[in-house]
Every structure is written in C-alpha cells, then in structure tokens.
Amino acid sequence: FTFPSHQSLTSQMEANALEQYLILAKGAKGRAAIALVQQVISSPALFHFGELLDHENIAALASTPDGKPWHDLLEIFAWGTFPDYRAQQGSLPALDEAQAAKLKQLTIVSLAAQNKVIPYASLLRDLELQDTRTVEDIIIEGMYAGLYKGKLDQKKKEFQVHETAGGGCRPGQ
C-alpha cells in the first residue's frame, strides 16, 4: 500500500468541493447565489473559481446591483491579486482575515507562475505584510494547501519557486 501524495489529496479535496458548489449553484439565485459566493471565497478547500464564474446563476450576479460586487470579488479571487482587490476595494465587499489570507496566497500563485524567485520585499509590498516572519508563514500555509512548492531562503530573503498549481486564466487567455 502506498499513500497518495499530499498534492493528489489536496487536488481531490478541491475537486470534491468544487463539485459540491457547482451542484449548489444550480439552485442558487439572487441572495442565495451571493451567499454561495461568500462560502466559496471562504472555503479552505477551493482555490480555482473559473467554473463557478461560468455558471449562469453566478454569472447573473454581474447584472444586479446587489450581486455585482460579489461577482467582481469572485473574479478577483479567480484571476486577480491582492493589489487588484485593494485598487477596487471601495466597490467590493470587505474581506475577513481568512479571505484576505487566501487572496494573498492566490497572489503568490500568480507571482510564482511568472517568477521562479520572489523577493520577500515584493511580497511585503504587494501583500501589505509587516515583517518577513508573516511572509514566510503565508508562503508555508500555501505550500500546505498544495498551491506551490519551493524553498524559503532566509539569507537571501526570497522564495525560490519549484512548482506551482497555477492560477486561473482569464477568458481569452
């Protein structure tokens, strides 16, 4: 008997979570769809959101005054970064601590897809963190979530990326 890798377990957990949310989306309209978006961005098991954005009931949120901020927020979780959220923060719902941490981890995924070495200084700035210990903690949490693999180099103050789960791609990319 061999144990499945941590990566395959987290991938399976995410696939199961996504499947459940897609089932729930079938009956979710209006306020129920907004509540579903709130659950999705808070879920510790889900990091890819494109399929949910494609669902007609979630897509319909974009055309309602109450739903548009939540749709836009879900788009940022799918394809954006923490700095994107900050730039639009005035028109978006507030994030709780766990949601902000998740968006920061997704921002690291975006950076890791473009750079094999990410200086801590970039992460301190982009993620609005106060110290290198907090940077390292959020990187480690993302590694445990299976979002990326790499090495923390405390001497050079950088995250050396070995592998990334990849972020979502915007439609047309």
Secondary structure, DSSP 8 states (H G I E B T S, - for coil): -----HHHHHHHHHHHHHHHHHHHHHT--THHHHHHHHHHHH-TT----HHHHHSHHHHGGGGSTTTHHHHHHHHHHHH--HHHHHHHGGGS----HHHHHHHHHHHHHHHHHH-SEEEHHHHHHHTT-SSHHHHHHHHHHHHHTTSEEEEEETTTTEEEEEEE------TT-
